[in-house]
Every structure is written in structure tokens, then in C-alpha cells.
Amino acid sequence: MCGWMNGMMGGGMGPWMMIVWWLGVLIFLALAVTGLVWLVRSLTGGPGARRPADQETKPADQETPREILRRRYAAGEIDEDEYLRRLSGLDQ
């Protein structure tokens, strides 16, 4: 038999088999950590999480009329009567 066959058939693991085994372990651990990070982010709504269309954020410069009215009332630009009058106008 050849010399390399004796090493394989004799049950001994050569140094190259140890390297291949450890590389396999490292690849498995990297995939496991990546999967765990992806799972945590998707469950907690992290940066990579997808959001339903109704929960997507809109740009700050696109306030709705109700938000503008609410902000102006909170800032004291309009009084309660004006706020209620304009709010009822928005409902119509």
C-alpha cells in the first residue's frame, strides 16, 4: 500500500483532516451566529426588519393636516375654539 493510504486506512487523522474539520466548525459557527442575529433583528424590529406599509415612517416634512393642527394648538398658535373648529372642518 501507498504511504498516504496507510495514514487514512489506519484510522489516524492527518494534519490536513484536522484543518478541514476546524474550518467546517468555524463555518458552522459563523452561519449559526449570522442566523441568530438575523432572527433577533427580525423579531425585534431592528434595522433589517421589514415593516408593514401602514407602519412605515414618512418624511418629517410631510405632516398630515391633523398633525399640523395638533402641533399649532400645542405650541399655542391657535386657541381651543379655533382648534375644534378646524378639526371639525377636517372631519367633513
Secondary structure as the mmCIF struct_conf table of DSSP 4:
data_model
#
loop_
_struct_conf.conf_type_id
_struct_conf.id
_struct_conf.beg_label_comp_id
_struct_conf.beg_label_asym_id
_struct_conf.beg_label_seq_id
_struct_conf.end_label_comp_id
_struct_conf.end_label_asym_id
_struct_conf.end_label_seq_id
HELX_RH_AL_P HELX_RH_AL_P1 GLY A 3 MET A 9
TURN_TY1_P TURN_TY1_P1 GLY A 10 GLY A 11
HELX_LH_PP_P HELX_LH_PP_P1 GLY A 12 GLY A 14
HELX_RH_AL_P HELX_RH_AL_P2 PRO A 15 THR A 44
TURN_TY1_P TURN_TY1_P2 GLY A 45 GLY A 45
TURN_TY1_P TURN_TY1_P3 PRO A 47 GLY A 48
HELX_RH_3T_P HELX_RH_3T_P1 ALA A 53 GLN A 55
TURN_TY1_P TURN_TY1_P4 ALA A 60 ASP A 61
HELX_RH_AL_P HELX_RH_AL_P3 PRO A 65 ALA A 75
TURN_TY1_P TURN_TY1_P5 GLY A 76 GLY A 76
BEND BEND1 GLU A 77 ILE A 78
HELX_RH_AL_P HELX_RH_AL_P4 GLU A 80 ASP A 91
#
